[in-house]
Amino acid sequence: MTTGDWESATTDHLVMLLSTGDTVQNRRTRLAIAINRSHAPHAVHLPVRPGSGWQSLLPSANAGIGMIAARSVGFHVEIL
């Protein structure tokens, strides 16, 4: 993504998916960071692996299940 992409009027949210090793539980752990710069809530579609789901780490940033509130940042951790 370029600066021009982010500054475009049609680009108003971004989701990053990060993955790292969890040495305590000996598995991969994924964190999703959703950024919404618009004045409206946006749907967030996170990839789901069989037997897993996502949990919000900041419930106040959510506008509902699968949504991120306007002008906010949401953090979600994958639950296995």
C-alpha positions as a Markdown table, in Angstrom:
| # | Residue | x | y | z |
|---|---|---|---|---|
| 1 | Met | 0.0 | 0.0 | 0.0 |
| 2 | Thr | 1.3 | 3.4 | -0.9 |
| 3 | Thr | 0.7 | 6.8 | 0.8 |
| 4 | Gly | -1.5 | 7.6 | -2.2 |
| 5 | Asp | -3.6 | 4.5 | -1.7 |
| 6 | Trp | -4.2 | 5.3 | 2.0 |
| 7 | Glu | -5.0 | 9.0 | 1.2 |
| 8 | Ser | -7.5 | 8.0 | -1.5 |
| 9 | Ala | -11.1 | 8.9 | -0.6 |
| 10 | Thr | -12.2 | 5.4 | -1.5 |
| 11 | Thr | -9.8 | 3.8 | 1.0 |
| 12 | Asp | -11.1 | 4.3 | 4.5 |
| 13 | His | -10.1 | 1.1 | 6.4 |
| 14 | Leu | -7.2 | -1.3 | 6.7 |
| 15 | Val | -6.8 | -4.7 | 8.3 |
| 16 | Met | -3.4 | -6.2 | 9.1 |
| 17 | Leu | -3.0 | -9.8 | 10.1 |
| 18 | Leu | 0.1 | -10.6 | 12.1 |
| 19 | Ser | 1.4 | -14.1 | 13.1 |
| 20 | Thr | 4.0 | -15.2 | 15.6 |
| 21 | Gly | 5.0 | -18.3 | 17.5 |
| 22 | Asp | 3.6 | -18.9 | 20.9 |
| 23 | Thr | 6.4 | -20.7 | 22.8 |
| 24 | Val | 4.2 | -21.4 | 25.9 |
| 25 | Gln | 1.5 | -23.2 | 24.0 |
| 26 | Asn | 3.8 | -24.4 | 21.1 |
| 27 | Arg | 1.6 | -23.0 | 18.3 |
| 28 | Arg | 1.1 | -20.1 | 15.9 |
| 29 | Thr | -0.8 | -17.1 | 17.3 |
| 30 | Arg | -2.5 | -14.5 | 15.1 |
| 31 | Leu | -3.4 | -10.9 | 15.8 |
| 32 | Ala | -5.6 | -8.8 | 13.6 |
| 33 | Ile | -5.4 | -5.0 | 13.7 |
| 34 | Ala | -8.3 | -3.1 | 12.1 |
| 35 | Ile | -8.0 | 0.6 | 11.4 |
| 36 | Asn | -11.1 | 2.6 | 10.4 |
| 37 | Arg | -10.5 | 6.2 | 9.5 |
| 38 | Ser | -14.0 | 6.8 | 8.2 |
| 39 | His | -17.0 | 8.4 | 10.0 |
| 40 | Ala | -19.0 | 5.2 | 9.7 |
| 41 | Pro | -18.6 | 1.7 | 11.1 |
| 42 | His | -17.1 | -0.9 | 8.8 |
| 43 | Ala | -17.5 | -4.7 | 8.5 |
| 44 | Val | -14.3 | -6.6 | 9.3 |
| 45 | His | -13.9 | -10.0 | 7.6 |
| 46 | Leu | -11.2 | -12.1 | 9.3 |
| 47 | Pro | -10.0 | -15.5 | 8.0 |
| 48 | Val | -11.3 | -18.4 | 10.0 |
| 49 | Arg | -9.4 | -21.7 | 10.4 |
| 50 | Pro | -11.4 | -24.8 | 11.3 |
| 51 | Gly | -11.9 | -24.9 | 15.1 |
| 52 | Ser | -11.0 | -21.3 | 15.6 |
| 53 | Gly | -12.6 | -17.9 | 16.0 |
| 54 | Trp | -11.7 | -14.3 | 16.8 |
| 55 | Gln | -12.1 | -12.3 | 20.1 |
| 56 | Ser | -11.9 | -8.6 | 20.4 |
| 57 | Leu | -9.3 | -7.3 | 22.8 |
| 58 | Leu | -11.0 | -3.8 | 22.9 |
| 59 | Pro | -14.7 | -4.4 | 23.1 |
| 60 | Ser | -15.3 | -0.6 | 23.2 |
| 61 | Ala | -13.9 | -0.2 | 19.6 |
| 62 | Asn | -16.5 | -2.6 | 18.2 |
| 63 | Ala | -19.7 | -1.5 | 16.6 |
| 64 | Gly | -21.1 | -5.1 | 16.8 |
| 65 | Ile | -19.9 | -8.6 | 15.8 |
| 66 | Gly | -17.6 | -8.4 | 12.8 |
| 67 | Met | -17.7 | -4.6 | 12.8 |
| 68 | Ile | -15.3 | -1.8 | 13.8 |
| 69 | Ala | -16.6 | 1.5 | 15.0 |
| 70 | Ala | -16.1 | 4.7 | 13.1 |
| 71 | Arg | -12.7 | 6.5 | 13.6 |
| 72 | Ser | -11.2 | 3.7 | 15.7 |
| 73 | Val | -8.7 | 0.9 | 15.9 |
| 74 | Gly | -9.6 | -2.7 | 16.8 |
| 75 | Phe | -7.4 | -5.5 | 18.0 |
| 76 | His | -8.6 | -9.1 | 17.6 |
| 77 | Val | -6.8 | -12.3 | 18.7 |
| 78 | Glu | -7.5 | -15.7 | 17.2 |
| 79 | Ile | -8.9 | -18.2 | 19.7 |
| 80 | Leu | -8.2 | -21.9 | 19.0 |
